[in-house]
Amino acid sequence: MDALTQAAFDLFLARLDFDRQQAGVKYELLRRKLVKFFEWRGRTLPEDLADETINRVARNLEAGEEIRNLAAYCVGTARHVFLESLRSRREEALVREITQSSVIGAEESERRMECLERCLQRLSPQDAELIMQYYQNDKANRIASRKDISARLGIPLNALRIRAHRIRARLESCVEMCMNRCQANET
């Protein structure tokens, strides 16, 4: 991610209001609105996600993107940041599930994560989404979440478990093959 430049931030403020002081007030209001957006969706570190949203919008302004309604554009960008944060959290949970049986070093963990991302891309979009949703919640919320998934798919909970187990087995096999290729390339 590119760093936010002072020029980009100044352009963002200028789009909020020509009066610098009023722009600062509007900036704080918009930032609070974005923080609430992420809080209402249960995200940890909503302030960081709000800042990331504003930074992206400011960089887009600096790049010359035509933005007619800045507030609406910020909310749209916040939705993208929110979805990215969900995907990241799901992938982290899936990595924990797949690697829970082994203690691995940081370098190997990074390689395993890269392999997992490659393997997830090889799955059908439906299977990738299903397996990420299946493992996304902590143990306390997992049962309710899985019941929701099975109801949404119109299949019994046992069928969902079997489907998820098969997808996970394919993923684990793919990750292990990828890891073996990485190790073979190092030697």
C-alpha positions as CSV (number, residue, x, y, z in Angstrom):
1,M,0.0,0.0,0.0
2,D,1.4,3.4,-1.0
3,A,1.9,5.9,1.8
4,L,-0.5,8.9,1.9
5,T,1.2,12.1,0.8
6,Q,0.6,15.5,2.3
7,A,-0.6,16.7,-1.1
8,A,-3.2,13.9,-1.3
9,F,-4.5,14.7,2.2
10,D,-4.6,18.4,1.4
11,L,-6.6,17.7,-1.7
12,F,-9.0,15.5,0.3
13,L,-9.5,18.3,2.9
14,A,-10.1,20.8,0.1
15,R,-12.8,18.6,-1.4
16,L,-14.5,18.6,2.0
17,D,-14.6,22.4,2.3
18,F,-12.6,25.3,0.9
19,D,-12.3,26.8,4.4
20,R,-9.5,24.7,6.1
21,Q,-11.1,25.0,9.5
22,Q,-14.5,23.8,8.2
23,A,-12.7,21.0,6.3
24,G,-11.2,19.8,9.6
25,V,-14.6,19.7,11.2
26,K,-16.1,17.9,8.3
27,Y,-13.1,15.5,8.3
28,E,-13.7,14.6,11.9
29,L,-17.4,14.0,11.3
30,L,-16.8,11.8,8.3
31,R,-14.1,9.9,10.2
32,R,-16.5,9.3,13.1
33,K,-19.1,8.1,10.6
34,L,-16.7,5.6,9.1
35,V,-15.5,4.4,12.5
36,K,-19.2,3.7,13.4
37,F,-19.6,2.0,10.1
38,F,-16.9,-0.5,11.0
39,E,-18.0,-0.8,14.7
40,W,-21.5,-1.7,13.7
41,R,-20.1,-4.4,11.6
42,G,-18.1,-5.8,14.5
43,R,-14.6,-5.1,13.1
44,T,-11.7,-4.8,15.5
45,L,-9.6,-1.6,15.1
46,P,-12.4,0.4,13.4
47,E,-10.3,3.5,13.6
48,D,-7.5,1.9,11.5
49,L,-10.1,0.8,8.9
50,A,-11.6,4.3,8.8
51,D,-8.1,5.8,8.3
52,E,-7.4,3.2,5.6
53,T,-10.6,4.2,3.9
54,I,-9.8,7.9,3.9
55,N,-6.3,7.3,2.8
56,R,-7.5,5.3,-0.3
57,V,-10.0,8.0,-1.2
58,A,-7.3,10.7,-0.8
59,R,-4.9,8.7,-3.0
60,N,-7.6,8.2,-5.6
61,L,-8.3,12.0,-5.6
62,E,-4.6,12.6,-6.1
63,A,-4.5,10.1,-9.0
64,G,-7.1,12.3,-10.7
65,E,-10.2,10.1,-10.2
66,E,-13.5,12.0,-10.7
67,I,-15.4,11.8,-7.5
68,R,-18.8,13.6,-7.4
69,N,-20.1,12.8,-4.0
70,L,-17.2,12.4,-1.6
71,A,-19.1,11.2,1.4
72,A,-20.9,8.5,-0.7
73,Y,-17.6,7.5,-2.3
74,C,-16.0,7.1,1.2
75,V,-18.8,4.8,2.3
76,G,-18.4,2.7,-0.9
77,T,-14.7,2.5,-0.3
78,A,-15.4,1.6,3.3
79,R,-17.5,-1.4,2.1
80,H,-14.5,-2.6,0.1
81,V,-12.2,-2.2,3.1
82,F,-14.7,-4.1,5.2
83,L,-14.9,-7.0,2.8
84,E,-11.1,-7.1,2.5
85,S,-10.9,-7.2,6.3
86,L,-13.4,-10.1,6.4
87,R,-11.5,-12.1,3.8
88,S,-8.2,-11.5,5.7
89,R,-9.8,-12.7,8.9
90,R,-11.3,-15.8,7.3
91,E,-8.0,-16.7,5.7
92,E,-6.2,-16.3,9.1
93,A,-8.8,-18.5,10.8
94,L,-8.4,-21.1,8.0
95,V,-4.6,-21.1,8.3
96,R,-4.9,-21.6,12.1
97,E,-7.3,-24.5,11.5
98,I,-5.1,-26.1,8.8
99,T,-1.8,-25.6,10.7
100,Q,-3.1,-26.2,14.3
101,S,-1.4,-29.6,14.5
102,S,2.1,-28.4,13.8
103,V,4.3,-25.8,15.3
104,I,6.0,-23.9,12.5
105,G,8.4,-21.0,12.3
106,A,7.6,-17.6,10.9
107,E,9.2,-18.2,7.5
108,E,7.5,-21.5,7.0
109,S,4.2,-19.9,8.2
110,E,4.6,-17.2,5.5
111,R,5.2,-19.9,2.9
112,R,2.2,-21.9,4.1
113,M,0.0,-18.8,3.9
114,E,1.2,-18.1,0.3
115,C,0.5,-21.8,-0.6
116,L,-3.0,-21.6,1.0
117,E,-3.8,-18.5,-1.0
118,R,-2.8,-20.2,-4.2
119,C,-4.8,-23.3,-3.3
120,L,-7.9,-21.2,-2.4
121,Q,-7.7,-19.6,-5.8
122,R,-7.7,-23.1,-7.4
123,L,-11.0,-23.9,-5.7
124,S,-14.3,-23.0,-7.3
125,P,-15.5,-19.6,-6.0
126,Q,-18.4,-21.4,-4.2
127,D,-16.1,-23.9,-2.5
128,A,-13.6,-21.1,-1.5
129,E,-16.4,-19.0,0.0
130,L,-17.9,-22.0,1.8
131,I,-14.7,-23.1,3.4
132,M,-13.9,-19.5,4.5
133,Q,-17.3,-19.0,6.0
134,Y,-17.2,-22.4,7.6
135,Y,-14.1,-21.5,9.6
136,Q,-14.6,-17.7,10.1
137,N,-16.0,-17.6,13.6
138,D,-14.5,-18.4,16.9
139,K,-15.6,-21.6,18.6
140,A,-18.3,-19.8,20.6
141,N,-20.1,-18.6,17.5
142,R,-19.2,-21.4,15.1
143,I,-22.2,-23.6,15.7
144,A,-24.7,-20.8,15.0
145,S,-22.8,-19.7,12.0
146,R,-22.7,-23.2,10.5
147,K,-26.4,-23.6,11.1
148,D,-27.0,-20.4,9.2
149,I,-24.8,-21.7,6.3
150,S,-26.6,-25.0,6.1
151,A,-30.0,-23.2,6.1
152,R,-28.8,-20.8,3.4
153,L,-27.6,-23.7,1.3
154,G,-30.7,-25.7,2.0
155,I,-28.7,-28.8,3.1
156,P,-28.6,-30.6,6.5
157,L,-25.8,-29.7,8.9
158,N,-24.2,-33.1,8.5
159,A,-24.0,-32.6,4.7
160,L,-22.4,-29.3,5.3
161,R,-19.8,-30.9,7.6
162,I,-19.0,-33.5,5.0
163,R,-18.7,-30.9,2.2
164,A,-16.5,-28.7,4.3
165,H,-14.4,-31.8,5.3
166,R,-13.8,-32.7,1.7
167,I,-12.9,-29.1,0.7
168,R,-10.5,-28.9,3.7
169,A,-8.9,-32.2,2.7
170,R,-8.3,-31.0,-0.8
171,L,-6.9,-27.7,0.6
172,E,-4.6,-29.5,3.0
173,S,-3.4,-31.8,0.2
174,C,-2.8,-28.8,-2.1
175,V,-1.0,-26.9,0.7
176,E,1.3,-29.8,1.5
177,M,2.2,-30.4,-2.2
178,C,2.9,-26.7,-2.5
179,M,5.1,-26.7,0.6
180,N,7.0,-29.8,-0.7
181,R,7.6,-28.0,-4.0
182,C,8.9,-24.9,-2.0
183,Q,11.2,-27.1,0.0
184,A,12.4,-28.9,-3.1
185,N,13.2,-25.6,-4.7
186,E,15.3,-24.5,-1.7
187,T,17.6,-27.5,-2.0
